[in-house]
Amino acid sequence: MSTQRLSNISFAQYCGFLELAHCSLIRTSSGHDVFARADLLRPIVVQNHITPVPERIIRQGLRALGISKADFFAILEGKKEVVRKSPQSKVFEIRLAKK
């Protein structure tokens, strides 16, 4: 069980996590950043003027990406990484980071 809380994640940290999860910023419009990835059914939308990011927004993003809270913090800390299963694949997986 993780002692870290989702409620203290800044906007910059969350955007950094989305980039580590291979999401790309597709547009910014009227105070919202919209991120997408090849295997997602819907884009992840984040308000760019609110920091820290509300916990429900982070949970929605994690649910869309299929990533657990523990994996979220491991990716932020650099212990794990998100990689494609193969170069042409649209499927991603979480692995331990190579050192």
RODO-2510 file (C-alpha; in nm, 4 decimals, decimal comma):
residues 99
     n   res          X          Y          Z
     1     m     0,0000     0,0000     0,0000
     2     s     0,1426     0,3322    -0,1039
     3     t     0,1648     0,6156     0,1453
     4     q     0,1884     0,8733    -0,1311
     5     r    -0,1210     1,0727    -0,2155
     6     l    -0,2588     1,1615    -0,5550
     7     s    -0,3832     1,4953    -0,4215
     8     n    -0,0376     1,6574    -0,4110
     9     i     0,0639     1,6104    -0,7757
    10     s     0,1473     1,9356    -0,9526
    11     f     0,0420     2,0076    -1,3103
    12     a     0,4054     1,9876    -1,4271
    13     q     0,4556     1,6475    -1,2612
    14     y     0,1360     1,5108    -1,4147
    15     c     0,2308     1,6343    -1,7625
    16     g     0,5740     1,4774    -1,7148
    17     f     0,4102     1,1483    -1,6211
    18     l     0,1868     1,1601    -1,9298
    19     e     0,4951     1,2130    -2,1470
    20     l     0,6681     0,9174    -1,9771
    21     a     0,3547     0,7131    -2,0533
    22     h     0,4020     0,7980    -2,4253
    23     c     0,1059     1,0354    -2,4400
    24     s     0,1518     1,3316    -2,6678
    25     l     0,0041     1,6780    -2,6312
    26     i    -0,2277     1,7136    -2,9286
    27     r    -0,3757     2,0541    -2,8505
    28     t    -0,4206     2,3271    -2,5927
    29     s    -0,7464     2,5154    -2,5973
    30     s    -0,9215     2,7470    -2,3536
    31     g    -0,7324     2,6381    -2,0435
    32     h    -0,7200     2,2634    -2,1180
    33     d    -0,4350     2,0442    -2,2399
    34     v    -0,5432     1,7384    -2,4377
    35     f    -0,3171     1,4314    -2,4472
    36     a    -0,3577     1,1211    -2,6640
    37     r    -0,1911     0,7851    -2,7229
    38     a    -0,2405     0,5288    -3,0000
    39     d    -0,4216     0,2721    -2,7830
    40     l    -0,6547     0,5095    -2,5962
    41     l    -1,0222     0,5263    -2,6849
    42     r    -1,0548     0,8814    -2,5495
    43     p    -0,8037     1,1603    -2,4969
    44     i    -0,6933     1,2666    -2,1488
    45     v    -0,7983     1,6248    -2,0748
    46     v    -0,6299     1,8278    -1,7988
    47     q    -0,6999     2,1848    -1,6919
    48     n    -0,3676     2,3648    -1,7209
    49     h    -0,4446     2,6456    -1,4770
    50     i    -0,5148     2,4314    -1,1681
    51     t    -0,2291     2,3020    -0,9557
    52     p    -0,2228     2,0611    -0,7838
    53     v    -0,4251     1,8535    -1,0280
    54     p    -0,7498     1,7294    -0,8678
    55     e    -0,7326     1,3675    -0,7571
    56     r    -1,0348     1,2660    -0,9658
    57     i    -0,8621     1,3886    -1,2844
    58     i    -0,5528     1,1824    -1,2054
    59     r    -0,7664     0,8757    -1,1306
    60     q    -0,9541     0,9179    -1,4612
    61     g    -0,6246     0,9368    -1,6491
    62     l    -0,4854     0,6302    -1,4732
    63     r    -0,8038     0,4375    -1,5479
    64     a    -0,7863     0,5342    -1,9164
    65     l    -0,4190     0,4297    -1,9341
    66     g    -0,4748     0,1083    -1,7364
    67     i    -0,2086     0,2024    -1,4814
    68     s    -0,2325     0,1426    -1,1067
    69     k    -0,1559     0,4031    -0,8418
    70     a     0,1578     0,2118    -0,7362
    71     d     0,2821     0,1979    -1,0962
    72     f     0,2063     0,5709    -1,1339
    73     f     0,4447     0,6596    -0,8519
    74     a     0,7049     0,4051    -0,9710
    75     i     0,7028     0,5648    -1,3186
    76     l     0,7360     0,9141    -1,1688
    77     e     1,0326     0,7966    -0,9573
    78     g     1,1986     0,6267    -1,2554
    79     k     1,1717     0,2724    -1,1164
    80     k     0,9428     0,1578    -1,3995
    81     e     0,8890     0,2646    -1,7588
    82     v     0,6144     0,2387    -2,0188
    83     v     0,7249     0,0765    -2,3458
    84     r     0,5647    -0,0545    -2,6641
    85     k     0,5480    -0,4335    -2,6889
    86     s     0,6875    -0,4097    -3,0426
    87     p     0,7791    -0,1139    -3,2658
    88     q     0,4643    -0,1455    -3,4790
    89     s     0,2313    -0,2358    -3,1938
    90     k    -0,0268    -0,0048    -3,0398
    91     v    -0,0055    -0,2018    -2,7150
    92     f     0,2017    -0,0678    -2,4246
    93     e     0,3319    -0,2412    -2,1145
    94     i     0,4998    -0,1400    -1,7901
    95     r     0,8485    -0,2787    -1,7186
    96     l     1,1171    -0,2221    -1,4624
    97     a     1,3442     0,0582    -1,5758
    98     k     1,6813    -0,0375    -1,7205
    99     k     1,9749     0,1123    -1,5394
***
